[in-house]
C-alpha cells in the first residue's frame, strides 16, 4: 500500500511536462464490486498508478483537493462504494 510519503510525492507531480502516453487511462480501470471497499481502493491504486494525475482518452487530468476538504481516501471510498 502507498505510504503518506508516496502519496505526497505523487500529488506533487505536475501536469505540465507530463508525457500523456505514460499516464494511465482511467477508463481502462476495472473495479470488482464483490470485494471490500479496502480491496477496491487497493486495486484502483495499483491500476491507476498516480491517483492525482492520469488521463481520460487523450486528456490529461490533475486532481487537487482543498487542505480543509475531504481526503483522497474518503473520496475514493465514496466513489467505490457506488
C-alpha positions as a Markdown table, in Angstrom:
| # | Residue | x | y | z |
|---|---|---|---|---|
| 1 | Unk | 0.0 | 0.0 | 0.0 |
| 2 | Unk | 1.1 | 3.5 | -0.6 |
| 3 | Unk | 2.6 | 5.5 | 2.3 |
| 4 | Unk | 1.8 | 9.1 | 3.1 |
| 5 | Unk | 5.2 | 10.0 | 1.6 |
| 6 | Unk | 4.3 | 8.1 | -1.6 |
| 7 | Unk | 1.0 | 10.0 | -1.9 |
| 8 | Unk | 2.7 | 13.3 | -1.3 |
| 9 | Unk | 5.3 | 12.5 | -4.0 |
| 10 | Unk | 2.5 | 11.6 | -6.5 |
| 11 | Unk | 0.5 | 14.6 | -5.6 |
| 12 | Unk | 3.5 | 16.9 | -6.3 |
| 13 | Unk | 3.8 | 15.7 | -9.9 |
| 14 | Unk | 2.7 | 18.4 | -12.3 |
| 15 | Unk | 0.6 | 18.1 | -15.4 |
| 16 | Unk | 2.9 | 20.4 | -17.4 |
| 17 | Unk | 5.7 | 18.4 | -18.8 |
| 18 | Unk | 4.0 | 15.0 | -18.2 |
| 19 | Unk | 4.1 | 12.5 | -21.0 |
| 20 | Unk | 0.5 | 11.8 | -21.7 |
| 21 | Unk | 1.4 | 8.5 | -23.3 |
| 22 | Unk | 2.8 | 7.3 | -19.9 |
| 23 | Unk | -0.3 | 8.3 | -17.9 |
| 24 | Unk | -2.8 | 5.6 | -17.1 |
| 25 | Unk | -6.2 | 5.9 | -18.7 |
| 26 | Unk | -8.9 | 5.9 | -16.0 |
| 27 | Unk | -11.5 | 4.5 | -18.4 |
| 28 | Unk | -9.4 | 1.3 | -18.5 |
| 29 | Unk | -9.7 | 0.8 | -14.7 |
| 30 | Unk | -11.8 | -2.3 | -13.7 |
| 31 | Unk | -13.3 | -2.4 | -10.2 |
| 32 | Unk | -14.8 | -5.5 | -8.8 |
| 33 | Unk | -18.0 | -4.8 | -6.9 |
| 34 | Unk | -18.0 | -8.1 | -4.9 |
| 35 | Unk | -14.9 | -7.2 | -2.8 |
| 36 | Unk | -14.5 | -4.9 | 0.2 |
| 37 | Unk | -14.1 | -1.2 | -0.2 |
| 38 | Unk | -10.5 | -1.5 | 1.1 |
| 39 | Unk | -9.7 | -4.1 | -1.7 |
| 40 | Unk | -11.4 | -1.8 | -4.3 |
| 41 | Unk | -9.1 | 1.1 | -3.2 |
| 42 | Unk | -6.0 | -1.1 | -3.3 |
| 43 | Unk | -7.0 | -2.4 | -6.8 |
| 44 | Unk | -7.7 | 1.1 | -8.0 |
| 45 | Unk | -4.4 | 2.5 | -6.8 |
| 46 | Unk | -2.5 | -0.4 | -8.3 |
| 47 | Unk | -4.2 | 0.1 | -11.7 |
| 48 | Unk | -4.1 | 3.9 | -11.8 |
| 49 | Unk | -0.5 | 4.4 | -10.5 |
| 50 | Unk | -1.0 | 8.0 | -9.7 |
| 51 | Unk | -4.5 | 8.9 | -8.4 |
| 52 | Unk | -3.7 | 12.6 | -8.7 |
| 53 | Unk | -2.5 | 12.5 | -12.4 |
| 54 | Unk | -4.0 | 10.3 | -15.1 |
| 55 | Unk | -5.7 | 10.6 | -18.4 |
| 56 | Unk | -9.1 | 10.1 | -19.9 |
| 57 | Unk | -8.8 | 9.3 | -23.6 |
| 58 | Unk | -6.4 | 12.0 | -24.8 |
| 59 | Unk | -6.9 | 14.4 | -22.0 |
| 60 | Unk | -4.5 | 14.7 | -19.0 |
| 61 | Unk | -6.3 | 15.2 | -15.7 |
| 62 | Unk | -4.7 | 16.6 | -12.5 |
| 63 | Unk | -6.8 | 16.2 | -9.3 |
| 64 | Unk | -6.3 | 18.6 | -6.4 |
| 65 | Unk | -8.0 | 18.7 | -3.0 |
| 66 | Unk | -8.6 | 21.6 | -0.6 |
| 67 | Unk | -6.5 | 21.5 | 2.5 |
| 68 | Unk | -9.6 | 21.5 | 4.7 |
| 69 | Unk | -11.6 | 19.3 | 2.4 |
| 70 | Unk | -12.1 | 15.5 | 2.3 |
| 71 | Unk | -9.1 | 13.2 | 1.9 |
| 72 | Unk | -8.3 | 11.2 | -1.2 |
| 73 | Unk | -9.2 | 8.1 | 0.7 |
| 74 | Unk | -12.6 | 9.3 | 1.7 |
| 75 | Unk | -13.3 | 10.5 | -1.8 |
| 76 | Unk | -12.2 | 7.1 | -3.2 |
| 77 | Unk | -14.4 | 5.3 | -0.7 |
| 78 | Unk | -17.4 | 7.2 | -1.7 |
| 79 | Unk | -16.8 | 6.6 | -5.4 |
| 80 | Unk | -16.0 | 2.9 | -5.0 |
| 81 | Unk | -19.0 | 2.1 | -2.7 |
| 82 | Unk | -21.3 | 3.1 | -5.5 |
